[in-house]
Amino acid sequence: MSEKSDPNCVHDDSAAPPSNVDEQDNLTLGQIFGSALAAMVGVQSKQRRERDFSRGRASHFIVVGLVVTTIFVLTIAAVVTLVMSVAT
């Protein structure tokens, strides 16, 4: 017997990347920054918090948290300096 292949059927056996972000093993840098910013403001969803604790590394969150905090403090200092220079 011979099998005829359907010309309308396309078979793609290549490995496709996960279609869902939650299927990835590690968090991306953007996801870590997003979580750090949400934690700073205090608006983190339960689902994302669980994702962060299950797939994230504490060292990554600590480093990103320090970077975000440093940027925040420097921004506040720059705004205060600007306001003080304009006020005098």
VMD Tcl script that builds the backbone (N, CA, C; Angstrom):
set m [mol new atoms 264]
animate dup $m
set s [atomselect $m all]
$s set {name element resname resid chain x y z} {
  {N N MET 1 A 0.821 -1.174 0.000}
  {CA C MET 1 A 0.000 0.000 0.000}
  {C C MET 1 A 0.869 1.242 0.000}
  {N N SER 2 A 0.475 2.211 -0.715}
  {CA C SER 2 A 1.209 3.466 -0.711}
  {C C SER 2 A 0.355 4.532 -0.043}
  {N N GLU 3 A 1.032 5.331 0.750}
  {CA C GLU 3 A 0.332 6.416 1.433}
  {C C GLU 3 A 0.476 7.684 0.629}
  {N N LYS 4 A -0.629 8.343 0.411}
  {CA C LYS 4 A -0.586 9.624 -0.272}
  {C C LYS 4 A -0.592 10.713 0.783}
  {N N SER 5 A 0.271 11.670 0.615}
  {CA C SER 5 A 0.268 12.784 1.550}
  {C C SER 5 A -0.719 13.827 1.076}
  {N N ASP 6 A -1.371 14.407 2.018}
  {CA C ASP 6 A -2.349 15.441 1.731}
  {C C ASP 6 A -1.606 16.725 1.384}
  {N N PRO 7 A -1.809 17.296 0.199}
  {CA C PRO 7 A -1.085 18.523 -0.181}
  {C C PRO 7 A -1.494 19.730 0.656}
  {N N ASN 8 A -2.655 19.669 1.295}
  {CA C ASN 8 A -3.114 20.783 2.115}
  {C C ASN 8 A -2.596 20.712 3.550}
  {N N CYS 9 A -2.006 19.598 3.908}
  {CA C CYS 9 A -1.515 19.407 5.269}
  {C C CYS 9 A -0.054 19.812 5.344}
  {N N VAL 10 A 0.246 20.697 6.235}
  {CA C VAL 10 A 1.616 21.163 6.412}
  {C C VAL 10 A 2.117 20.647 7.755}
  {N N HIS 11 A 3.220 19.923 7.729}
  {CA C HIS 11 A 3.804 19.392 8.951}
  {C C HIS 11 A 5.057 20.173 9.272}
  {N N ASP 12 A 5.094 20.727 10.431}
  {CA C ASP 12 A 6.268 21.460 10.874}
  {C C ASP 12 A 6.738 20.815 12.168}
  {N N ASP 13 A 7.839 20.079 12.077}
  {CA C ASP 13 A 8.349 19.379 13.243}
  {C C ASP 13 A 9.404 20.180 13.996}
  {N N SER 14 A 9.612 21.426 13.617}
  {CA C SER 14 A 10.622 22.231 14.305}
  {C C SER 14 A 10.151 22.553 15.714}
  {N N ALA 15 A 11.096 22.712 16.587}
  {CA C ALA 15 A 10.775 23.019 17.980}
  {C C ALA 15 A 10.354 24.479 18.070}
  {N N ALA 16 A 9.138 24.692 18.450}
  {CA C ALA 16 A 8.616 26.047 18.575}
  {C C ALA 16 A 8.860 26.549 19.992}
  {N N PRO 17 A 9.165 27.844 20.139}
  {CA C PRO 17 A 9.325 28.389 21.488}
  {C C PRO 17 A 7.998 28.361 22.211}
  {N N PRO 18 A 8.020 28.362 23.517}
  {CA C PRO 18 A 6.764 28.342 24.268}
  {C C PRO 18 A 5.904 29.539 23.908}
  {N N SER 19 A 4.643 29.287 23.657}
  {CA C SER 19 A 3.748 30.374 23.271}
  {C C SER 19 A 3.324 31.203 24.475}
  {N N ASN 20 A 3.388 30.607 25.637}
  {CA C ASN 20 A 2.982 31.298 26.856}
  {C C ASN 20 A 4.228 31.690 27.638}
  {N N VAL 21 A 4.274 32.926 28.095}
  {CA C VAL 21 A 5.437 33.402 28.835}
  {C C VAL 21 A 5.649 32.582 30.102}
  {N N ASP 22 A 4.563 32.106 30.710}
  {CA C ASP 22 A 4.673 31.351 31.953}
  {C C ASP 22 A 5.296 29.971 31.760}
  {N N GLU 23 A 5.439 29.506 30.504}
  {CA C GLU 23 A 6.021 28.199 30.258}
  {C C GLU 23 A 7.543 28.247 30.268}
  {N N GLN 24 A 8.131 29.405 30.256}
  {CA C GLN 24 A 9.579 29.531 30.259}
  {C C GLN 24 A 10.120 29.178 31.637}
  {N N ASP 25 A 11.390 28.737 31.660}
  {CA C ASP 25 A 11.995 28.335 32.923}
  {C C ASP 25 A 12.377 29.522 33.791}
  {N N ASN 26 A 13.062 30.495 33.225}
  {CA C ASN 26 A 13.551 31.633 34.003}
  {C C ASN 26 A 12.792 32.899 33.627}
  {N N LEU 27 A 12.824 33.849 34.528}
  {CA C LEU 27 A 12.199 35.136 34.263}
  {C C LEU 27 A 13.113 35.979 33.384}
  {N N THR 28 A 12.521 36.796 32.532}
  {CA C THR 28 A 13.311 37.704 31.717}
  {C C THR 28 A 13.669 38.930 32.543}
  {N N LEU 29 A 14.619 39.698 32.051}
  {CA C LEU 29 A 15.027 40.915 32.752}
  {C C LEU 29 A 13.858 41.891 32.863}
  {N N GLY 30 A 13.054 41.968 31.825}
  {CA C GLY 30 A 11.880 42.845 31.859}
  {C C GLY 30 A 10.869 42.420 32.903}
  {N N GLN 31 A 10.673 41.106 33.046}
  {CA C GLN 31 A 9.750 40.608 34.064}
  {C C GLN 31 A 10.272 40.905 35.465}
  {N N ILE 32 A 11.582 40.796 35.654}
  {CA C ILE 32 A 12.165 41.081 36.967}
  {C C ILE 32 A 12.029 42.562 37.291}
  {N N PHE 33 A 12.325 43.441 36.316}
  {CA C PHE 33 A 12.166 44.877 36.545}
  {C C PHE 33 A 10.701 45.224 36.810}
  {N N GLY 34 A 9.785 44.614 36.059}
  {CA C GLY 34 A 8.367 44.864 36.272}
  {C C GLY 34 A 7.924 44.453 37.664}
  {N N SER 35 A 8.410 43.312 38.119}
  {CA C SER 35 A 8.067 42.855 39.462}
  {C C SER 35 A 8.667 43.759 40.529}
  {N N ALA 36 A 9.888 44.225 40.305}
  {CA C ALA 36 A 10.529 45.115 41.272}
  {C C ALA 36 A 9.779 46.443 41.361}
  {N N LEU 37 A 9.372 46.977 40.220}
  {CA C LEU 37 A 8.611 48.230 40.226}
  {C C LEU 37 A 7.248 48.044 40.885}
  {N N ALA 38 A 6.587 46.924 40.597}
  {CA C ALA 38 A 5.288 46.652 41.218}
  {C C ALA 38 A 5.445 46.485 42.727}
  {N N ALA 39 A 6.532 45.864 43.148}
  {CA C ALA 39 A 6.774 45.694 44.588}
  {C C ALA 39 A 7.053 47.029 45.254}
  {N N MET 40 A 7.753 47.920 44.547}
  {CA C MET 40 A 8.032 49.246 45.106}
  {C C MET 40 A 6.749 50.022 45.353}
  {N N VAL 41 A 5.816 49.908 44.421}
  {CA C VAL 41 A 4.557 50.628 44.531}
  {C C VAL 41 A 3.584 49.866 45.419}
  {N N GLY 42 A 3.750 48.552 45.512}
  {CA C GLY 42 A 2.889 47.737 46.355}
  {C C GLY 42 A 1.683 47.178 45.638}
  {N N VAL 43 A 1.792 46.985 44.334}
  {CA C VAL 43 A 0.663 46.480 43.550}
  {C C VAL 43 A 1.071 45.237 42.754}
  {N N GLN 44 A 1.399 44.181 43.440}
  {CA C GLN 44 A 1.804 42.940 42.783}
  {C C GLN 44 A 0.652 41.942 42.892}
  {N N SER 45 A 0.278 41.338 41.770}
  {CA C SER 45 A -0.801 40.353 41.803}
  {C C SER 45 A -0.309 39.051 42.429}
  {N N LYS 46 A -1.239 38.279 42.958}
  {CA C LYS 46 A -0.895 37.010 43.596}
  {C C LYS 46 A -0.261 36.055 42.588}
  {N N GLN 47 A -0.791 36.040 41.373}
  {CA C GLN 47 A -0.275 35.146 40.334}
  {C C GLN 47 A 1.175 35.487 39.994}
  {N N ARG 48 A 1.473 36.754 39.835}
  {CA C ARG 48 A 2.853 37.146 39.509}
  {C C ARG 48 A 3.795 36.943 40.687}
  {N N ARG 49 A 3.302 37.180 41.885}
  {CA C ARG 49 A 4.138 36.937 43.062}
  {C C ARG 49 A 4.509 35.461 43.161}
  {N N GLU 50 A 3.546 34.585 42.928}
  {CA C GLU 50 A 3.827 33.148 42.947}
  {C C GLU 50 A 4.794 32.760 41.839}
  {N N ARG 51 A 4.638 33.370 40.649}
  {CA C ARG 51 A 5.560 33.121 39.544}
  {C C ARG 51 A 6.969 33.545 39.924}
  {N N ASP 52 A 7.083 34.713 40.544}
  {CA C ASP 52 A 8.391 35.226 40.931}
  {C C ASP 52 A 9.073 34.318 41.946}
  {N N PHE 53 A 8.313 33.853 42.936}
  {CA C PHE 53 A 8.897 33.000 43.966}
  {C C PHE 53 A 9.240 31.617 43.432}
  {N N SER 54 A 8.484 31.130 42.469}
  {CA C SER 54 A 8.746 29.781 41.969}
  {C C SER 54 A 9.827 29.753 40.897}
  {N N ARG 55 A 9.936 30.791 40.071}
  {CA C ARG 55 A 10.879 30.757 38.957}
  {C C ARG 55 A 12.024 31.752 39.070}
  {N N GLY 56 A 11.909 32.715 39.958}
  {CA C GLY 56 A 12.940 33.738 40.068}
  {C C GLY 56 A 14.006 33.382 41.082}
  {N N ARG 57 A 15.136 34.043 40.953}
  {CA C ARG 57 A 16.224 33.883 41.919}
  {C C ARG 57 A 16.296 35.131 42.775}
  {N N ALA 58 A 16.514 34.913 44.049}
  {CA C ALA 58 A 16.561 36.041 44.984}
  {C C ALA 58 A 17.663 37.023 44.614}
  {N N SER 59 A 18.810 36.515 44.184}
  {CA C SER 59 A 19.931 37.404 43.842}
  {C C SER 59 A 19.568 38.347 42.706}
  {N N HIS 60 A 18.793 37.873 41.726}
  {CA C HIS 60 A 18.387 38.735 40.617}
  {C C HIS 60 A 17.478 39.859 41.110}
  {N N PHE 61 A 16.541 39.499 41.986}
  {CA C PHE 61 A 15.619 40.510 42.507}
  {C C PHE 61 A 16.339 41.511 43.410}
  {N N ILE 62 A 17.332 41.061 44.155}
  {CA C ILE 62 A 18.095 41.959 45.021}
  {C C ILE 62 A 18.871 42.964 44.180}
  {N N VAL 63 A 19.554 42.485 43.138}
  {CA C VAL 63 A 20.338 43.381 42.278}
  {C C VAL 63 A 19.424 44.374 41.574}
  {N N VAL 64 A 18.337 43.890 40.992}
  {CA C VAL 64 A 17.408 44.785 40.294}
  {C C VAL 64 A 16.766 45.760 41.279}
  {N N GLY 65 A 16.430 45.290 42.470}
  {CA C GLY 65 A 15.874 46.177 43.486}
  {C C GLY 65 A 16.828 47.289 43.871}
  {N N LEU 66 A 18.106 46.943 44.009}
  {CA C LEU 66 A 19.113 47.973 44.312}
  {C C LEU 66 A 19.246 48.973 43.168}
  {N N VAL 67 A 19.222 48.486 41.934}
  {CA C VAL 67 A 19.327 49.380 40.772}
  {C C VAL 67 A 18.114 50.310 40.717}
  {N N VAL 68 A 16.922 49.756 40.884}
  {CA C VAL 68 A 15.703 50.573 40.830}
  {C C VAL 68 A 15.693 51.596 41.966}
  {N N THR 69 A 16.094 51.187 43.154}
  {CA C THR 69 A 16.135 52.106 44.295}
  {C C THR 69 A 17.152 53.219 44.069}
  {N N THR 70 A 18.315 52.868 43.532}
  {CA C THR 70 A 19.344 53.866 43.234}
  {C C THR 70 A 18.844 54.873 42.209}
  {N N ILE 71 A 18.192 54.381 41.153}
  {CA C ILE 71 A 17.647 55.288 40.130}
  {C C ILE 71 A 16.586 56.193 40.752}
  {N N PHE 72 A 15.752 55.650 41.610}
  {CA C PHE 72 A 14.711 56.435 42.269}
  {C C PHE 72 A 15.317 57.544 43.136}
  {N N VAL 73 A 16.312 57.188 43.949}
  {CA C VAL 73 A 16.943 58.165 44.841}
  {C C VAL 73 A 17.658 59.249 44.032}
  {N N LEU 74 A 18.374 58.851 42.991}
  {CA C LEU 74 A 19.072 59.840 42.155}
  {C C LEU 74 A 18.081 60.761 41.438}
  {N N THR 75 A 16.947 60.221 41.014}
  {CA C THR 75 A 15.928 61.044 40.367}
  {C C THR 75 A 15.347 62.063 41.341}
  {N N ILE 76 A 15.038 61.622 42.554}
  {CA C ILE 76 A 14.518 62.548 43.572}
  {C C ILE 76 A 15.559 63.625 43.884}
  {N N ALA 77 A 16.822 63.233 44.017}
  {CA C ALA 77 A 17.889 64.200 44.298}
  {C C ALA 77 A 18.026 65.208 43.161}
  {N N ALA 78 A 17.908 64.742 41.916}
  {CA C ALA 78 A 18.018 65.645 40.776}
  {C C ALA 78 A 16.847 66.609 40.725}
  {N N VAL 79 A 15.657 66.137 41.030}
  {CA C VAL 79 A 14.476 67.017 41.034}
  {C C VAL 79 A 14.596 68.067 42.141}
  {N N VAL 80 A 15.038 67.656 43.319}
  {CA C VAL 80 A 15.194 68.598 44.420}
  {C C VAL 80 A 16.264 69.643 44.080}
  {N N THR 81 A 17.360 69.201 43.511}
  {CA C THR 81 A 18.430 70.128 43.119}
  {C C THR 81 A 17.923 71.117 42.081}
  {N N LEU 82 A 17.171 70.626 41.106}
  {CA C LEU 82 A 16.618 71.497 40.064}
  {C C LEU 82 A 15.652 72.518 40.658}
  {N N VAL 83 A 14.774 72.066 41.532}
  {CA C VAL 83 A 13.797 72.965 42.148}
  {C C VAL 83 A 14.518 74.012 43.014}
  {N N MET 84 A 15.511 73.594 43.750}
  {CA C MET 84 A 16.251 74.535 44.603}
  {C C MET 84 A 17.015 75.573 43.779}
  {N N SER 85 A 17.559 75.139 42.633}
  {CA C SER 85 A 18.296 76.099 41.801}
  {C C SER 85 A 17.360 77.094 41.125}
  {N N VAL 86 A 16.156 76.673 40.793}
  {CA C VAL 86 A 15.181 77.567 40.172}
  {C C VAL 86 A 14.590 78.511 41.214}
  {N N ALA 87 A 14.447 78.031 42.450}
  {CA C ALA 87 A 13.822 78.826 43.512}
  {C C ALA 87 A 14.746 79.945 44.015}
  {N N THR 88 A 16.042 79.829 43.807}
  {CA C THR 88 A 16.948 80.850 44.325}
  {C C THR 88 A 17.296 81.892 43.305}
}
mol reanalyze $m
mol bondsrecalc $m
mol representation Tube
mol addrep $m
